[in-house]
């Protein structure tokens, strides 16, 4: 089974979010399951020079994108037993940042078409092409409308993964012909709601559409979650599959993580406390042994439930003996709020801005509870990382949070949950966790149960392998 995994980002080459984690871990675990998975991504100028120096030049060719004839170079690198291909065009990819450019539609139309053009040039014909999110959504579109008609390409199946339906690749209708290069008689594939919609095109043309959790696969059939695509998804629901993501257990392992102050495992769980002591010293928090530490590592957006946190924050700090640490960035009003709370509750609140990988690992290891009150969450990786490090998740029951976290009220769960998107319900879940923390032996049992949960990508890889096999 040969699979080509198409992505716009992957750790350690380039990353902006969870897609990079998935694009790094899933191919590695697929290879361990005897799936010959290769990855293709753009050759961004931001890729570390140490990695670029290890790349091997393979070939080059030209891509016809509408009236443009565009150079594309191909470089190759073996990493974590996975073959990576990097597509080079300095005009499109020698820039600051991965996304957010005025011509992103053209950049990723080029990338998607270049992927298919590359295959005969490197003499590689996969059984399945697995594309991800709007940046590679045109791969199944181009295959369906153009390449699948040629003898060499026939028999390839296309899987399209929706990691976050909020970002669909929506542009003006005029780009379909002039930028994407789809003839007028085929406009209906990409046209939706008076826009060009890359993701809509992929849903129409892919053989299977997969989302990153079973619950999210059901949720996006509802207008509340679909950002307008529910009519198309309901029409094509026979294609839709939900497979829960996992995390890379090599990357996130408290027993061997070199970024921690002190390593620990289920057999030495008492050493976790040393991480809390050291983090408190670093962030100027009071060292109070019986005070639980609640943490968030998140984007400062409404989708992540920040408005709920703001609504009850003073009540939480005034009614409970807790400490609170948050790491992230996003909306300035949210950043300013936590800065003011840090000043208001000195020694009890710490706000850290940006994304600092080293600090995030230390926070997971130090935290007693990990808060994720998301409005929607396609999968979520943070709650799985928290479990791995023995930080008990407090989550809203949505998407992958519902699929991975079960309330511990029945003494069998691995966290604390609430259903409605309501700040009082969230506060109640937080207070239940604080009450549970006071029962030291019960909390120790809950922590060990959390750490023993299996959220590795191995489980996900097996399900993806079965999905690929079902297409051939």
C-alpha positions, 0 to 999 in steps of 0.5 A, spaced: 500 500 500 503 506 497 500 513 500 502 520 498 500 524 504 499 532 501 500 537 507 502 545 507 506 544 514 509 538 518 514 538 524 520 539 524 520 543 517 514 548 518 508 549 523 503 553 525 498 549 528 495 542 529 496 540 522 503 540 523 503 535 528 498 530 524 503 531 518 509 529 522 506 523 526 501 520 522 505 518 516 511 515 521 506 511 525 503 508 518 510 506 516 510 502 522 503 499 520 507 497 513 503 502 509 509 505 505 507 513 506 511 518 503 509 526 504 509 532 500 510 539 502 512 546 500 520 548 500 519 554 504 524 558 506 523 558 513 525 551 513 531 550 518 538 550 514 540 544 518 534 540 514 535 543 508 542 541 507 540 534 508 535 534 502 537 531 495 535 535 489 531 530 485 528 533 478 525 539 476 519 540 471 514 546 469 507 546 471 501 549 467 497 553 471 492 557 467 496 561 462 502 561 467 508 556 466 511 555 472 518 552 475 517 546 480 523 543 483 523 537 487 527 535 493 527 529 497 529 527 505 528 521 509 526 523 516 523 518 521 523 513 516 519 517 512 520 519 505 519 527 504 518 531 498 519 538 498 516 542 492 520 548 490 518 555 487 521 561 490 516 566 487 511 562 492 515 559 497 520 564 499 516 568 504 516 570 511 510 566 514 506 560 511 500 563 510 496 570 510 499 572 503 495 576 498 495 570 493 495 564 497 489 561 492 494 561 487 500 559 491 496 553 493 493 552 487 500 551 484 502 546 490 496 542 489 497 541 481 505 540 482 503 534 486 500 531 481 505 533 475 510 531 480 508 523 480 511 521 473 517 525 473 519 521 480 516 515 477 512 514 483 504 512 483 501 511 489 495 507 491 492 513 495 493 520 495 491 523 502 490 531 502 489 535 508 485 542 509 483 547 504 491 548 502 491 541 498 483 541 497 485 542 489 489 535 489 482 531 488 479 536 484 485 537 479 485 529 479 478 528 477 477 534 472 484 533 469 489 527 471 484 521 472 483 521 465 490 519 463 492 512 463 498 513 467 494 516 473 488 511 473 486 507 479 489 512 484 484 514 490 483 520 493 482 521 501 481 528 503 481 530 510 478 536 514 482 538 520 478 545 521 472 546 517 472 553 519 478 555 514 475 552 507 479 556 502 474 561 500 475 566 494 472 570 489 468 567 483 473 570 478 479 566 480 476 559 478 478 560 471 484 565 471 487 562 477 485 555 478 485 554 471 478 550 471 474 551 465 467 555 465 463 548 464 466 545 470 465 551 475 460 548 479 465 543 482 468 549 486 462 554 486 458 555 492 454 560 495 457 565 490 464 564 492 470 559 489 470 554 495 476 549 495 474 545 500 467 544 497 471 542 491 474 536 495 468 534 498 465 533 491 471 530 488 474 525 493 473 518 494 472 519 501 472 525 506 475 524 513 474 528 519 479 528 525 474 525 530 467 521 530 463 526 533 466 532 529 464 528 523 457 528 525 457 535 528 459 538 521 452 536 518 449 541 523 449 548 520 452 550 527 458 547 526 459 547 518 460 554 517 455 553 511 458 547 508 452 542 511 448 542 505 454 539 501 456 534 507 449 532 507 449 530 500 455 527 500 455 524 507 456 517 504 463 519 503 464 521 510 468 518 516 471 520 523 477 518 525 480 520 532 487 523 531 492 521 536 499 524 539 506 522 538 508 518 544 515 519 542 514 527 542 510 527 548 513 522 553 514 525 561 519 519 562 524 521 557 522 529 555 528 533 555 524 539 556 522 537 563 525 539 570 524 532 572 522 526 568 517 521 571 512 516 569 506 512 573 511 508 577 514 515 579 508 519 579 510 523 585 516 526 581 511 530 577 510 535 583 517 537 582 515 540 575 510 544 579 515 547 584 520 549 578 515 552 574 512 556 580 519 559 581 520 561 574 513 564 573 513 568 580 507 564 583 507 562 590 509 555 592 503 553 596 503 545 596 496 544 597 494 549 591 492 546 585 494 549 578 490 550 572 493 551 566 491 552 558 495 552 552 491 555 547 489 560 541 486 566 544 480 566 540 472 565 541 472 558 538 477 556 544 472 558 549 475 564 552 469 568 553 467 563 558 473 563 561 473 571 562 466 571 564 467 567 571 475 568 572 474 573 578 469 568 581 474 562 580 479 566 583 475 569 589 471 563 591 477 557 590 484 557 592 487 555 585 493 558 581 492 559 573 497 559 568 496 560 561 500 560 554 498 562 548 496 568 543 491 571 539 486 577 540 489 583 543 483 584 548 484 577 551 491 578 552 490 584 555 485 581 560 490 576 562 495 581 563 490 585 568 489 578 572 496 577 573 497 584 576 490 583 580 492 576 583 499 576 583 503 570 585 496 566 583 496 568 575 501 567 570 500 569 563 505 567 558 504 570 550 506 567 544 507 559 543 514 557 546 514 549 545 519 548 551 515 552 556 508 548 553 511 542 555 513 544 562 506 547 563 503 540 561 508 537 566 506 542 572 499 542 571 494 539 576 488 540 571 488 542 564 482 547 561 479 546 554 472 549 554 472 550 546 466 552 543 468 547 537 474 542 537 474 538 531 479 533 535 484 537 539 491 534 541 492 538 548 487 534 552 491 528 549 498 531 551 495 533 558 493 526 559 499 523 557 503 528 563 498 527 568 494 533 568 487 532 568 483 535 562 476 539 564 473 540 557 466 541 554 463 535 550 464 537 543 468 534 537 474 530 539 474 532 546 467 528 547 471 522 544 477 522 548 475 525 555 470 522 559 467 525 566 470 521 572 464 522 576 462 514 575 470 513 578 471 510 571 473 517 567 479 521 565 477 528 566 471 533 568 466 535 562 460 539 561 455 539 556 452 546 554 456 552 552 455 556 558 460 559 563 456 557 569 456 549 567 464 550 566 465 553 573 461 547 576 466 542 572 472 546 575 469 546 582 468 539 581 475 538 579 478 542 585 473 538 590 476 531 587 483 534 588 483 535 595 482 527 596 489 525 595 489 518 594 483 519 589 486 524 585 492 519 585 488 514 582 485 519 577 492 521 575 494 514 573 488 512 570 489 519 565 496 517 564 495 510 562 490 512 557 492 510 550 491 516 545 497 514 541 497 515 533 498 507 532 490 506 533 489 512 528 494 509 523 491 502 523 484 505 522 487 509 516 490 503 513 483 500 513 480 506 510 485 506 505 485 498 504 477 499 503 478 503 497 482 498 493 
